[in-house]
Amino acid sequence: MEDHYISISCLPLPTFIQGGYAIFEPGENHPNRNDLQYFLLIFIVKGQLFISEDGENYTINANEMFILLPRHHHYSWKPTETQTEYYWVHFSITGKWVQAKEPVKVGSEIDIPTLHYFTPTVTMYLKKKRSFTNKENLFSLINRILKIVPTKTTLASGKPNNYLLIYYK
């Protein structure tokens, strides 16, 4: 399924929820999540992430991006082998979306005012998994969106939280 596309209606536009930067040491796993209500967009900076979505295993390498679907089960199918670092972005949509082998034009979920003779249907097409180039510009843009401030926290279990917290100014 890594060659599939996620087609998202952009009327209304997707909404940024939160994001950050994760660092996993060798032997650590991505959290096991079931029924998360947001899309999860991952950009691997270093290492490899072994993640499964609804039983389909994926290996995401440095300089690759990957998108997990809302309300689907995702978890590590294998612990990280090397230090792995990635940006993560949660976003939500209230419009329609579909995952398919080919891009699909998706109509708006909201009524388009009839006073306008033409309102385009805007569909965003994201490949489920793909490599990216020009990582300096991409990471700079992500950092500007996230406004990352490095912060170490501890989970209730006493284990360090490897996610950086986001502060909005």
N, C-alpha and C positions, 0 to 999 in steps of 0.2 A: 504493500500500500504506500510505500515511500514515494512512488511515482505519481500518486494521486494529487489532485488539486482541491483546495478549499475555496469555494466561491462564496463571497459574502456581500449581501446587499448593503450599500453605503448610504441608503436613505432610511433611517437616520445613520449618521456616522458612527463607527465603533468608538467606544469609550475606554480610555486608559484607566485601569483600576489601581495597579501598583506594580512595582518592579524592583529589581535589585541585582546583586552580583553574588553568585554562590561559589564557594571554594570547598571541594571535597578532597579529602586525603585518600590515599590508596586504601581500599577495603570498605569505604563508605558507600551508602546507597541513597538514591533519590527517595524522597518521602513517598509512601504508599498512599495514594489518594483515590477515593471513589466518589464520584458525583460532584466534583468541583464545578461550580457554575460559570467559570470563565475559560476562555481560550488561554493557553499558555504557550508563549513564543519564546524559544530558547536559542541563543547564539553562543556556540562553543568557542571559547577563546584558547583553551589549552586542554589537552588530554582527550578523553573519550567518555561519553555517557552511554550506558546501556539501559535503555528504557523500553518498557512494554506498554502498549495501549490495547486494552481488551484482548490480551493474549498474543498480540502481534509484536514480535521483538524487533527493536531497531538499535543500531549502533550509530551514534552521532559523533563525528570527529571534529577536531579543531578546524575552524573556518567553515563550519556548516551550521545552518539554522534548521529548526524543526518546530512544528506546531502540533500541540495536543488539543484535542477537542473538548468542549465543555460537556459535563455530565457523562464522562467516560472514565473507566478505571485505568489509571496509569501508575506504574511502579518500576523499580529497578529489576531487571531480570538477571543482573549480574553486578557485583560490586565494582567500583572503579578500580582500575589496575595501577594508574598513576595519578598524580595530583591533577584534578580536573577543575577548570574554572569556566563559568559561563554567566552571561547576562540572561535574566528572565524577565518577561513582561506578561502580566495578566491584563487582558482586555475583554470587554463585554460588548455584545451587540443585542439590540432589541429587534433587529430585522431578521430576514431569512438568511440561511446559509445551507450549503450542501457540500459534502465531500464526494468526489467522483473521479473517475479515470481521466476525464477531460474537463476543462473549464466549462461552467454552466452559467448562462446569464440568469441572474436572480432578480426578480421584481421587488419593488418596495413593499414594506410592511405597513407603511402609513399612506393615507389618502393624499394624492397630489392635488393641490388646488386647481379647480377648473378654470380660473381666470387666466391661467397661463396656457398658451396654446401648445407649448412644448416644455416638458421637464424630462431631462434624460434619465434613463435607468443607469445607475452607476453601480457596477459590480467590481469588487476587488478580488483578484485571483492570486492566491498564495499557493505555491508548491509545498506539499507537506514536508518534504526534506529537500534541501538544496545547498550547494556551496555558495559562499559569498566571496567577493573580491573587494578590494579597496577597504580593508578592515579598519584602517585608521579613521577614515571619514565616517564609517558606520558606527564605530565605537564612540567617536566624538559626539555624534548625534544622539546615541542612546544615553550617554552620560549627561548631555544637556537636558534630555527629557526627564531622566531620573533624578538629577541633581544629587548624586551619591555623596554621602558623608560616611566614611568608614567608621563603623561602630561594632564593638564586640559585645555580645550578650550571652547569657547562659540560659539554656532551656530548663524547664522544671525538673528534668532528670539529672541536672547538674552538668550535662554535656555542653560544650561550647556550641553556640548557634553560629554556623558558618555563613549565614546569610547576612549581607550588609543591610542595615535599615535605611530607609529613605526619609529624608526630611524635606518638606516643601517650604520655600521661603516666600 
